[in-house]
Amino acid sequence: MSYRVRSLGVITPALVVMAIAGCGGDGGSGGGGNSGGGAAIENPVDAATAGNITGSIAFEGTAPSMDVIDMSDERVCADKHASTPMIAEVVVNDNGTLANVFVYVKEGLEGLQFPTPNQSVLLDQDGCVYAPHVLGVMAGQDITIRNSDGLLHNINASPNEQRGFNTSQPTNMESTRSFGTVEIMVPLRCDVHGWMNAYVGVLDHPYYSVTSSDGGFDLSTLPPGDYVVEAWHERYGTQTQNVTVTTGETAEVTFTFSASMAGAVVPLGPAVDPHGHGEVADVQ
């Protein structure tokens, strides 16, 4: 079973009227949610005049070695991995691209309101890792957090722009949380297993994607216009490009990250383990 990356893709807007999804469940939500009072929002995008953005994230240089995760004290989790589990901070694909990059429209959609999806996004704790490692949601959209291991996990969210949460899951179970304010990115960690971390991008629109094993991304059904697209990586920071979308056409974009960018300023809340639990052992 591989946990290196799991692509979310992009949520393509449909020309339907959707009710704003309420947040909460299982005791509440982090950061609140949309306060539409049940009012409906119609998707503002006409698919007949829309265009698309597609591209990939190239990686230059030698891929850094990632630390081995010592799961010797958690045999339930260790037995779920076909190979030695590694920290997923930098995942370079076989085709020279970079996985786990969050790509989204940063500017160009101002003034447009989009319906909050009714579908929940799954964040699974399976094999003592978060899957996916990077994900995106819209503000107010539910995140279903699952414990598939049957042993103690906790999910500690540390946003900067809204209230966080720290939810304990002592056994196989699910909790539902949401974030009500746009934020790039919200770090999550497990205080029980210090190697477990994930990142959530929270947006007020559905135009985002996470690169997977082919390094590609797709931002589909955008209204014609000029956009700023940003690519975010947890070690290499961010890059932006200006992109023009025209009706019926697909603009192609390539971002390039390199090993020399390590240590760049990465926008996110503090993802630290104040208890010092689960330090990664270097057993190489």
C-alpha positions as CSV (number, residue, x, y, z in Angstrom):
1,M,0.0,0.0,0.0
2,S,1.5,3.3,-1.1
3,Y,0.9,6.6,0.8
4,R,3.3,8.7,-1.2
5,V,0.6,10.9,-2.6
6,R,-3.0,10.8,-3.5
7,S,-4.4,13.3,-6.0
8,L,-7.5,15.3,-5.3
9,G,-7.7,16.9,-8.7
10,V,-10.0,19.8,-9.2
11,I,-13.6,20.2,-8.4
12,T,-15.2,21.2,-11.7
13,P,-18.1,23.6,-11.3
14,A,-21.5,22.4,-12.5
15,L,-24.2,24.8,-13.7
16,V,-26.6,23.9,-11.0
17,V,-27.9,25.6,-7.9
18,M,-26.5,24.1,-4.7
19,A,-27.3,24.8,-1.1
20,I,-24.5,26.0,1.1
21,A,-23.3,23.1,3.1
22,G,-23.2,23.6,6.9
23,C,-20.2,22.7,8.9
24,G,-19.8,20.8,12.1
25,G,-20.6,17.2,12.9
26,D,-19.1,15.1,15.7
27,G,-18.9,17.9,18.1
28,G,-18.2,21.0,15.9
29,S,-15.8,22.3,13.4
30,G,-12.5,24.2,13.4
31,G,-12.6,27.7,12.1
32,G,-16.4,27.9,11.8
33,G,-18.1,27.6,8.4
34,N,-20.2,29.5,5.9
35,S,-23.1,31.4,7.4
36,G,-25.5,31.3,4.5
37,G,-28.5,30.4,6.7
38,G,-29.6,27.9,4.1
39,A,-29.5,30.4,1.2
40,A,-28.7,29.0,-2.2
41,I,-25.8,30.2,-4.4
42,E,-25.8,29.6,-8.1
43,N,-22.6,28.7,-9.8
44,P,-21.5,31.8,-11.7
45,V,-19.5,30.0,-14.5
46,D,-21.0,29.4,-17.9
47,A,-19.4,26.1,-19.2
48,A,-20.1,27.1,-22.8
49,T,-17.7,30.0,-22.6
50,A,-15.1,28.5,-20.2
51,G,-11.5,27.6,-20.7
52,N,-8.9,25.5,-18.8
53,I,-5.5,25.6,-17.3
54,T,-3.3,22.5,-17.3
55,G,0.3,21.8,-16.5
56,S,3.0,20.1,-14.5
57,I,5.6,20.6,-11.8
58,A,9.1,19.9,-12.9
59,F,11.9,19.1,-10.5
60,E,15.6,20.0,-11.1
61,G,18.6,18.7,-9.2
62,T,19.2,15.7,-7.0
63,A,16.2,14.6,-5.0
64,P,17.0,14.8,-1.2
65,S,17.0,11.6,0.8
66,M,13.9,11.4,3.1
67,D,14.1,10.0,6.6
68,V,12.9,6.5,7.3
69,I,9.9,6.3,9.6
70,D,10.6,4.0,12.6
71,M,7.3,2.2,13.2
72,S,8.8,-0.6,15.2
73,D,6.6,0.3,18.2
74,E,3.5,0.3,16.1
75,R,3.4,-3.1,14.4
76,V,-0.2,-2.6,13.3
77,C,0.9,0.3,11.2
78,A,4.2,-1.2,10.1
79,D,2.5,-4.3,8.8
80,K,0.4,-2.2,6.4
81,H,3.4,-1.0,4.4
82,A,4.8,-3.2,1.6
83,S,8.1,-1.3,1.8
84,T,9.9,0.9,4.4
85,P,7.8,4.0,5.0
86,M,9.5,7.3,4.3
87,I,8.8,10.9,5.2
88,A,6.7,12.3,2.4
89,E,8.1,15.9,2.5
90,V,9.7,15.6,-1.0
91,V,8.4,13.1,-3.4
92,V,10.1,13.2,-6.8
93,N,8.3,11.1,-9.5
94,D,10.0,8.8,-11.9
95,N,9.4,11.2,-14.8
96,G,11.2,14.1,-13.0
97,T,8.2,15.8,-11.7
98,L,7.2,16.8,-8.1
99,A,4.3,15.3,-6.2
100,N,2.3,16.9,-3.3
101,V,2.3,20.4,-4.9
102,F,-0.9,22.4,-4.2
103,V,-1.8,24.4,-7.3
104,Y,-4.6,26.9,-7.2
105,V,-6.0,30.2,-8.7
106,K,-4.7,32.9,-6.4
107,E,-6.1,36.0,-8.2
108,G,-8.7,36.6,-10.9
109,L,-11.9,35.3,-9.4
110,E,-12.6,38.3,-7.1
111,G,-16.3,39.1,-6.9
112,L,-17.5,35.6,-7.8
113,Q,-19.3,33.4,-5.3
114,F,-19.3,29.7,-5.6
115,P,-21.5,27.1,-3.9
116,T,-19.9,25.0,-1.1
117,P,-19.8,21.4,-2.2
118,N,-22.1,19.0,-0.3
119,Q,-19.5,16.2,-0.7
120,S,-17.1,15.6,2.2
121,V,-13.4,15.2,1.6
122,L,-11.8,12.2,3.2
123,L,-8.6,12.4,5.2
124,D,-7.6,8.9,6.3
125,Q,-5.1,7.8,9.0
126,D,-4.0,4.5,7.7
127,G,-0.7,2.9,8.4
128,C,0.1,5.8,10.8
129,V,0.3,8.3,7.9
130,Y,-2.2,10.8,6.7
131,A,-3.6,10.1,3.2
132,P,-3.6,12.3,1.3
133,H,-0.6,14.2,2.5
134,V,-1.8,17.4,0.8
135,L,-5.5,18.2,0.1
136,G,-7.8,21.1,-0.8
137,V,-11.3,22.0,0.3
138,M,-13.6,25.0,0.0
139,A,-14.4,27.1,3.1
140,G,-17.2,25.4,4.9
141,Q,-16.8,22.1,3.2
142,D,-16.8,19.1,5.5
143,I,-13.6,17.0,6.0
144,T,-14.2,13.5,7.1
145,I,-11.2,12.4,9.3
146,R,-11.0,8.6,9.6
147,N,-8.9,6.4,11.9
148,S,-8.4,3.2,10.0
149,D,-5.7,1.9,12.3
150,G,-7.7,1.2,15.4
151,L,-5.1,2.7,17.7
152,L,-4.8,6.1,19.2
153,H,-4.4,9.1,16.9
154,N,-5.1,12.7,17.3
155,I,-5.6,15.4,14.7
156,N,-4.1,18.8,15.7
157,A,-4.9,21.6,13.3
158,S,-2.9,24.8,13.7
159,P,-4.3,27.5,11.3
160,N,-3.3,31.1,11.5
161,E,-6.5,32.7,10.2
162,Q,-9.1,30.8,12.2
163,R,-9.7,28.6,15.2
164,G,-7.9,25.3,15.2
165,F,-8.9,22.0,16.7
166,N,-7.3,19.0,18.4
167,T,-9.5,15.9,18.1
168,S,-8.6,12.6,19.7
169,Q,-9.5,9.3,17.9
170,P,-8.7,6.3,20.2
171,T,-10.1,3.6,17.9
172,N,-11.6,3.0,14.5
173,M,-13.9,6.0,14.0
174,E,-14.6,9.1,12.0
175,S,-14.9,12.8,12.9
176,T,-16.1,15.7,10.8
177,R,-14.5,19.1,10.8
178,S,-14.4,22.1,8.5
179,F,-12.6,25.5,8.1
180,G,-14.6,28.6,7.5
181,T,-11.8,31.0,6.3
182,V,-9.6,30.9,3.3
183,E,-6.0,29.9,4.3
184,I,-3.0,28.6,2.4
185,M,-2.0,26.2,4.1
186,V,-3.3,24.7,7.3
187,P,-0.9,22.2,8.9
188,L,-2.2,19.1,10.6
189,R,-0.2,16.8,12.9
190,C,-0.6,13.9,15.2
191,D,0.9,14.4,18.6
192,V,1.0,10.7,19.2
193,H,3.1,9.9,16.1
194,G,5.3,12.9,15.4
195,W,6.0,11.9,11.8
196,M,2.4,12.2,10.8
197,N,1.6,15.5,9.2
198,A,-0.6,16.8,6.4
199,Y,-1.6,20.2,4.8
200,V,-5.0,21.6,3.9
201,G,-5.5,24.4,1.4
202,V,-8.8,26.3,2.1
203,L,-10.3,28.3,-0.7
204,D,-13.5,30.2,-1.6
205,H,-13.6,28.7,-5.0
206,P,-13.1,25.2,-6.5
207,Y,-10.1,25.8,-8.8
208,Y,-7.3,23.9,-7.1
209,S,-5.4,20.7,-7.7
210,V,-2.7,18.5,-6.0
211,T,0.0,16.9,-8.2
212,S,0.3,13.1,-8.0
213,S,2.6,10.5,-9.5
214,D,2.7,12.2,-12.9
215,G,3.3,15.7,-11.5
216,G,0.4,17.1,-13.4
217,F,-2.4,19.5,-12.4
218,D,-5.7,20.5,-14.0
219,L,-7.8,23.6,-13.3
220,S,-10.9,23.1,-15.5
221,T,-13.9,25.2,-16.5
222,L,-12.6,28.7,-15.6
223,P,-14.4,31.8,-16.9
224,P,-12.3,33.7,-19.5
225,G,-9.9,36.1,-18.0
226,D,-6.5,36.8,-16.6
227,Y,-5.3,34.8,-13.5
228,V,-2.5,34.4,-11.1
229,V,-1.8,30.8,-10.5
230,E,0.3,29.7,-7.5
231,A,2.1,26.4,-6.8
232,W,2.8,25.6,-3.1
233,H,5.3,23.1,-1.8
234,E,6.0,22.4,1.9
235,R,9.8,22.6,1.5
236,Y,10.4,24.7,-1.6
237,G,7.9,27.5,-1.0
238,T,5.7,29.1,-3.7
239,Q,5.8,30.2,-7.3
240,T,3.3,32.2,-9.3
241,Q,2.6,32.7,-13.0
242,N,0.2,34.9,-14.9
243,V,-2.1,32.9,-17.1
244,T,-4.8,34.1,-19.6
245,V,-7.8,31.8,-20.1
246,T,-9.8,32.1,-23.3
247,T,-13.1,30.4,-24.3
248,G,-12.7,26.8,-25.4
249,E,-8.9,26.8,-25.0
250,T,-6.5,25.2,-22.6
251,A,-3.5,27.2,-21.4
252,E,-0.5,25.1,-20.5
253,V,1.8,26.1,-17.6
254,T,5.0,24.6,-16.2
255,F,6.4,25.4,-12.8
256,T,10.0,24.3,-11.9
257,F,11.2,23.6,-8.4
258,S,14.7,22.7,-7.6
259,A,16.7,21.2,-4.8
260,S,18.5,24.5,-4.3
261,M,15.2,26.1,-3.2
262,A,15.1,24.1,0.1
263,G,14.5,26.4,3.0
264,A,12.3,28.9,1.1
265,V,9.7,30.8,3.0
266,V,6.6,28.6,3.0
267,P,3.2,30.2,4.0
268,L,1.6,28.0,6.7
269,G,0.9,28.0,10.4
270,P,3.4,26.6,12.9
271,A,3.5,22.8,12.5
272,V,5.5,21.9,15.6
273,D,5.1,19.1,18.1
274,P,5.3,20.7,21.6
275,H,5.4,17.4,23.3
276,G,8.3,15.9,21.5
277,H,6.4,12.6,20.7
278,G,7.4,10.3,17.9
279,E,10.6,11.8,16.7
280,V,11.7,10.2,13.5
281,A,14.6,7.8,14.0
282,D,17.4,7.8,11.4
283,V,17.9,4.2,10.8
284,Q,19.6,4.4,7.4
